[in-house]
């Protein structure tokens, strides 16, 4: 696999690599390569920042390079996104579905109009 600029440029059999190449050669025998995976339903930011950072690293270790956060505090998302790309912080790229909507808080509401919207 020929990689340049962090992107796959070519896939060639190892027998076709010139013997005097200056490229770094890694024996990938017995392994496989896949594109980055998406997890389209995560709640990464509903815990504290330390747990979110740990979980983000675990996701990357399993090949998940993109996630869609299905609802969290907008402040938590802003803090998290600001850290992506900082030294020592590794995380999948993230898109957000929006803030969490807790239906049970609507049920406790005395606002009749809000209650009528969930029936």
N, C-alpha and C positions, 0 to 999 in steps of 0.2 A: 504494500500500500504506500503510495507516494503522498506525503503530506507536506504542504507548504502554506505558511500563513495560518496554521491551525485548521486548514480545510483539506479534505481528501481530494487530491488532484488526479490520482491514477491508481489502478490496481493491476499489478504485474506479478507473474510468477517469480519466485526467488531466483530461479535459474537464469532469468533475464537481467538480473542486476549486474552491471559491469563490475569486474573484480577490483578495479582501481577507483571505485566511487568514493567520494568524500562524504556521502550521506551516512547518517547513523542507521545501522541495520539492527533490527530487533528480531530474534527468532520467535515467531508467533505460532510455531507448530503446536498442535493440540489445543489451541485457543480459538476464539472467534471474535469478530468485531461487529458491532451493531451501531446504528445511529443513536443519538441521544433520545431517551424516552420521555414521554409526557405523562404526568399524573394530573388528570383533569378534575380531581376532586380531593383537595387537601384542606385541612384546618390547621395549617402550620403555625399561625400566629395567635391561636386562642390560649396558649399557655404563656409563660413568661419568656423573655428574650433569650435566656440561657438555653431553655428547652428548644426553642425555635432554631437557634443556631446549631445545636447538636443534631436535631432532626434533619436540618438542611444538609449537613455534612453526610449523614447517613444516606439520604436520598441520592446525593452525588455518587457515593460509593457503589450504589446499585445501578448507576447509569441513568438516573432520572435527572435530566438537564433543564427541564421546564416544568413548572407547576401552575395550576390555577387555584388560588386560594378562594375557598367558597364562602368566605365571610369572616371578618375579624374587625377589630378596632382599626379605624382609619389612622389613628396615631401610631399603633403598632406597625401597620404596614409601611407608613412613612419612615419610621425609624429603621425598619428592616431593609427597605429599598435603598436608603441612604448608606448603609454599610456594605452593600454588594460592591465588590471591586476593591474594598479596602484591604490592606495587607493582613494576612492571617484569617480572612473571612471568606469562606467558600460556600456558595449557595446556588441552587438552580435559579434560572431567570424566572420571574413571577409575573403573572397578571392576576388581577383581583376581580372577583365578581361583585364586590361591594360590601358594605357593612353588614354585620350579622343582624337578622331580624328575628327577634325572639317572640314567637307566637304566644307563649304563656304570659308574657308581660302585657300583651294586648288583652288577654282574657281577664286580667286583673284590673284593666282600665275601666273607669266609670264612663268613658266616652262611648256612647251608644253607636255613634257613627263608625268608630273603629271596630266595634264588635260586629256590626252588620256586614262589614267588608270581608270577614273570615267565614261567614256561614255559607 
